[in-house]
Amino acid sequence: MNILEIQAGDSLLECVCNVIHAAHEAEYRRSGLKINTSSITSEVLERQLDEHHGICVAAVEDHNIVGTLSMMDECSDHWYLKGLEAGIIKYVAVVPETQQKGVASALLGHAKGRFSSGHPRGVLTVSTDERNKSALHLYRKNGFIPIDVTRGRKAQSCAVRLAYWPQGNPHSHVRIRLWLMRRRALCAVKSIIGY
């Protein structure tokens, strides 16, 4: 398996969108967890990558994209991220035939390494639905820790936000701000996935 970085304007963005749609449709069939990806088009993805200085990371096997994620700079107004160089991972997707084979972990590892080299004192975040237990397990296994839980407008579920610090732990000026948020998030995640 090879890892490619795809920039805004690359013709492969259409293939990336197809992988996102296929993976999320398979997740819906498997778990009933509906993830609306209809608004994710190559044009939307290209605009987001361009506006937020982002890249797509794609796993390629036998000349086919089998997994992808997007990583972008985050301009966060969250009080617990103020003053930090922040990045966000979005659209993590692996085609059903290659799931549970380390593709997502390889993509996350590449994204973490790429982010760490440019932002050694920053924080990389990702969010997922509380009901997506496989994603929560994947992110925890790859060094992300829960820092926030927010209830959606329709109050049907919560979004769990997880963070990765390249140097292992939040920096001292952030630790106090995160302590309450992390405690709240950990309690919620433990009740969700049984940690």
C-alpha positions in Angstrom: 0.0 0.0 0.0 1.3 3.5 -0.9 0.2 6.8 0.6 -0.3 9.8 -1.7 -0.9 13.4 -0.9 -3.5 15.1 -3.1 -3.7 18.8 -3.3 -6.6 21.1 -4.3 -7.0 21.0 -8.1 -5.9 17.4 -8.5 -8.1 15.3 -10.7 -8.0 12.5 -8.1 -10.4 14.4 -5.9 -13.4 12.8 -7.7 -12.1 9.4 -6.8 -11.6 10.5 -3.2 -15.3 11.6 -3.1 -16.3 8.2 -4.5 -14.4 6.5 -1.7 -16.0 8.7 1.0 -19.5 8.0 -0.4 -18.9 4.2 -0.7 -17.4 3.9 2.8 -20.2 5.9 4.5 -22.9 4.0 2.6 -21.4 0.7 3.8 -21.3 2.0 7.3 -25.0 2.9 7.1 -25.8 -0.6 5.8 -23.7 -2.3 8.5 -24.7 -0.2 11.6 -27.6 2.0 10.6 -25.6 5.1 11.3 -26.6 7.6 8.7 -23.8 9.9 7.6 -25.0 12.5 5.1 -22.2 12.7 2.5 -24.3 14.0 -0.4 -22.9 17.5 0.0 -19.3 16.3 -0.4 -18.4 16.8 -4.0 -15.0 17.2 -5.6 -15.8 21.0 -5.9 -16.7 21.3 -2.2 -13.7 19.3 -1.1 -11.4 21.3 -3.4 -12.7 24.6 -2.0 -12.2 23.4 1.6 -8.7 22.2 0.9 -7.8 25.5 -0.8 -9.4 27.8 1.8 -8.0 25.9 4.8 -4.5 25.0 3.4 -5.4 21.4 3.4 -4.4 18.1 1.7 -6.1 14.8 1.1 -4.1 11.7 2.1 -5.0 8.6 0.1 -4.1 5.0 0.5 -3.5 3.4 -2.9 -3.5 -0.4 -3.5 -3.3 -1.9 -7.0 -3.8 1.5 -8.6 -7.0 2.1 -6.7 -7.7 4.5 -3.9 -8.8 2.3 -0.9 -8.9 4.9 1.8 -8.7 8.6 2.4 -8.8 11.4 4.9 -8.5 15.2 4.6 -6.4 17.3 6.9 -6.8 21.1 7.1 -5.8 24.0 9.2 -8.4 24.9 11.7 -9.4 28.4 12.7 -11.1 27.4 15.9 -13.0 29.7 18.2 -13.2 26.9 20.8 -11.9 28.4 24.1 -9.8 25.3 24.8 -7.9 25.6 21.4 -7.4 29.3 21.4 -3.7 30.2 20.9 -2.8 26.8 19.5 -1.8 25.9 15.9 -4.7 23.6 15.2 -5.4 21.1 12.5 -8.5 19.1 11.8 -9.0 15.7 10.2 -12.2 15.2 8.2 -13.7 12.7 5.8 -11.9 9.6 7.1 -13.1 6.7 4.8 -11.9 3.3 3.8 -13.7 1.2 1.2 -15.5 -1.8 2.7 -13.2 -4.5 1.1 -10.1 -3.1 2.9 -11.5 -2.2 6.3 -10.0 -3.8 9.3 -6.6 -4.1 7.5 -4.8 -1.2 8.9 -5.6 1.3 6.1 -7.2 3.9 8.4 -4.3 3.6 10.9 -1.8 4.1 8.1 -3.6 7.2 6.9 -3.8 8.6 10.5 -0.1 7.9 11.0 0.8 9.8 7.9 -1.4 12.7 8.8 0.0 12.8 12.3 3.6 12.8 11.0 2.9 15.4 8.4 1.1 17.7 11.0 3.9 17.1 13.6 6.6 18.2 11.2 4.9 21.5 10.5 3.2 22.2 13.9 5.3 20.5 16.7 3.5 22.5 19.4 0.0 22.2 17.8 -3.0 20.0 18.2 -4.7 17.8 15.6 -8.4 17.1 16.2 -11.1 14.8 14.7 -14.8 14.5 15.5 -17.1 11.6 15.2 -20.6 10.6 16.2 -20.9 9.0 19.6 -22.7 6.0 18.0 -19.7 5.3 15.7 -17.9 3.0 18.1 -15.5 1.6 15.6 -14.3 5.2 14.8 -13.9 6.0 18.5 -11.9 2.9 19.0 -9.7 3.7 15.9 -8.9 7.2 17.1 -8.2 6.2 20.7 -5.9 3.4 19.4 -4.0 6.0 17.3 -3.3 8.3 20.2 -6.3 10.7 20.1 -7.9 11.5 23.4 -11.5 12.7 23.9 -11.6 16.4 24.7 -15.2 17.5 24.1 -18.7 16.2 23.6 -21.4 18.3 22.0 -25.1 17.6 21.5 -26.4 18.2 18.0 -29.3 20.6 17.2 -31.7 17.7 16.8 -30.4 16.2 20.1 -30.4 12.6 18.7 -26.8 12.0 19.4 -23.5 13.7 20.4 -20.4 14.5 18.5 -17.2 13.4 20.3 -14.1 15.6 19.5 -10.7 13.9 20.0 -7.3 15.5 19.9 -3.7 14.4 19.3 -0.7 16.3 20.5 2.5 15.7 18.6 4.6 15.9 21.7 2.4 13.5 23.6 0.6 15.7 26.1 -1.2 19.1 26.0 1.2 21.9 26.9 1.0 23.3 30.4 -0.9 26.4 29.3 -3.6 24.2 27.8 -3.8 21.5 30.5 -6.0 23.4 32.9 -8.4 24.6 30.2 -8.7 21.0 28.9 -9.0 19.2 32.2 -12.7 20.0 32.7 -13.5 19.4 29.0 -11.6 16.1 28.9 -13.2 14.9 32.1 -16.6 15.5 30.7 -15.7 13.9 27.4 -14.1 10.8 29.0 -17.1 10.2 31.1 -19.4 10.4 28.0 -17.1 8.2 25.9 -16.7 5.6 28.7 -20.5 5.3 28.9 -20.7 5.1 25.1 -18.0 2.5 24.3 -17.5 0.9 27.6 -13.9 1.9 28.3 
